[in-house]
């Protein structure tokens, strides 16, 4: 059957919009970097390895906590993954994060989890709940900070709205999440699913995600400390900047992994905190920092899976010998 012409037009338009958004984001980063190139070259940068190592320790601690929260959600839906297999699924799927479309990582997780007997719809449902709850926690954390301590005229104008943002956590009630999820399932022409998380469990997961944002934000602040001096007040501001920039980049849904959008928001929010060209350098370093961590996690996952395959290949011949010998033993 030939594809629907209307669907094809929408798909082409969607692809064109994403491509234009990506080009604009990359063009923005290139323009900002070019405009500050002389300052970037003249600035006396000094990378301190100890602070960099500490930043990665905080980043991986955040990922492990985030992974544990996702695995808990998956478990409430009936999906069971051993912790090591869940970690492998998590990090291996991150390899496709930068493919345009913003869905390939989730589809990759569903396929990898299916190898361990978890249904694809269960995995995708858990990812949906994970993204909603993690985003709600990060957005609330950033909103509270900037409502109380944010600097800048535009933040002053947004302050009343920012104070209302945490009330959005009430929308994480299981009934609302179930209704929202099943609206998506209806659009995809899939059978309805049930959100089995209780209200108490959701608050527990939100608390875990709050810990994730604090750890990841601390890692980002430590990364900045690796190249420039950072005092206690700036450290707290950097944590909030990371949460805000990451969430806005994710919600933009136009560029892979918020590429360009996240950096643009970061530069804007860091401008009152650091003199030029520090915000630009920190924003660019943060992207490299995250990509480096994702590649390291994926490499560890690949090593773990290759060891498991070798172990299975060694055990397979021994099992075959036992299976062949059993009939002879019974005849004897």
Residue pairs with C-beta under 8 A, 6 or more apart in sequence:
15 100
17 254
18 100
18 101
18 254
18 255
19 100
21 252
21 254
21 255
22 100
22 254
22 255
22 256
22 259
22 260
24 260
25 254
25 255
25 259
25 260
25 261
25 263
25 264
26 259
26 260
28 260
28 264
29 260
29 263
29 264
29 284
32 267
32 280
33 40
33 280
33 284
36 276
36 277
36 280
39 276
39 277
40 277
40 280
40 281
43 277
43 278
43 281
45 227
45 281
46 227
47 226
47 227
48 225
48 226
48 227
49 226
51 222
51 223
51 225
51 226
52 222
52 223
52 226
54 219
54 222
55 219
55 220
55 221
55 222
55 223
55 225
55 226
55 289
56 219
56 289
56 292
56 293
57 219
58 215
58 216
58 218
58 219
58 222
59 215
59 216
59 219
59 289
59 290
59 293
60 293
60 297
61 215
62 211
62 212
62 213
62 215
62 216
62 219
63 90
63 293
63 297
64 87
65 208
65 211
65 212
65 215
66 134
66 208
66 209
66 212
67 86
67 87
67 90
68 83
68 208
69 130
69 133
69 134
69 205
69 208
69 209
69 212
70 86
70 90
70 126
70 127
70 130
71 81
71 83
71 86
72 205
72 208
73 126
73 129
73 130
73 133
73 197
73 205
74 80
74 81
74 86
74 113
74 118
74 122
74 123
74 126
76 196
76 197
76 201
77 122
77 125
77 126
77 196
78 122
78 196
79 113
79 118
79 119
79 122
79 123
79 126
80 117
80 118
81 89
81 113
81 116
81 118
82 116
84 304
85 116
87 301
87 304
88 112
88 301
88 304
88 305
89 109
89 112
89 113
89 116
90 109
90 297
90 301
91 294
91 297
91 298
91 300
91 301
92 108
92 112
92 298
92 301
92 302
92 305
93 105
93 106
93 108
93 109
93 112
94 105
94 294
94 297
94 298
95 108
95 294
95 298
96 104
96 105
96 108
97 104
97 105
97 256
97 257
97 294
98 256
98 257
98 259
99 256
100 255
100 256
101 256
102 253
102 256
102 257
106 124
106 127
109 123
109 127
110 120
110 123
110 124
110 127
111 120
113 120
113 122
113 123
114 120
114 123
121 190
121 193
125 181
125 193
125 195
128 181
128 184
129 177
129 181
129 195
129 197
131 250
132 172
132 177
132 180
133 172
133 202
133 205
133 206
133 209
134 209
134 212
135 247
135 250
135 251
136 168
136 169
136 171
136 172
136 206
136 209
137 169
137 206
137 209
137 210
137 212
137 213
138 209
138 213
138 243
138 244
138 246
138 247
139 165
139 168
139 243
139 244
139 247
140 165
140 166
140 168
140 169
141 210
141 213
141 214
141 240
141 243
142 240
142 241
142 243
142 244
142 247
143 162
143 163
143 165
143 166
144 162
144 163
144 165
144 166
145 236
145 237
145 239
145 240
146 155
146 158
146 159
146 162
146 240
146 244
147 159
147 162
147 163
147 165
149 236
149 237
150 156
150 159
150 162
151 272
151 273
152 272
155 162
169 206
172 202
172 206
173 199
173 202
174 195
174 197
174 198
174 199
174 202
177 195
177 197
177 202
178 193
178 194
178 195
181 193
181 195
182 192
182 193
185 191
185 192
185 193
186 192
197 205
213 239
213 242
213 243
214 239
216 242
216 243
216 246
217 238
217 239
217 240
217 241
217 242
217 243
218 235
218 239
220 238
220 239
220 241
220 242
220 286
220 289
221 230
221 234
221 235
221 238
221 239
221 242
223 282
223 285
223 286
223 289
224 230
224 234
224 238
224 282
225 235
227 281
227 282
227 285
228 274
228 278
228 282
230 238
234 273
234 274
237 273
238 270
238 273
241 266
241 269
241 270
241 273
242 266
242 286
244 265
244 269
245 262
245 263
245 265
245 266
245 269
245 283
246 258
246 262
248 258
248 261
248 262
248 265
249 255
249 257
249 258
249 259
249 261
249 262
249 265
250 257
250 258
250 262
252 258
252 261
254 261
255 261
259 287
262 283
262 287
263 283
263 284
263 286
263 287
266 279
266 282
266 283
266 286
267 279
267 280
267 283
270 278
270 279
270 282
270 283
271 279
273 279
274 282
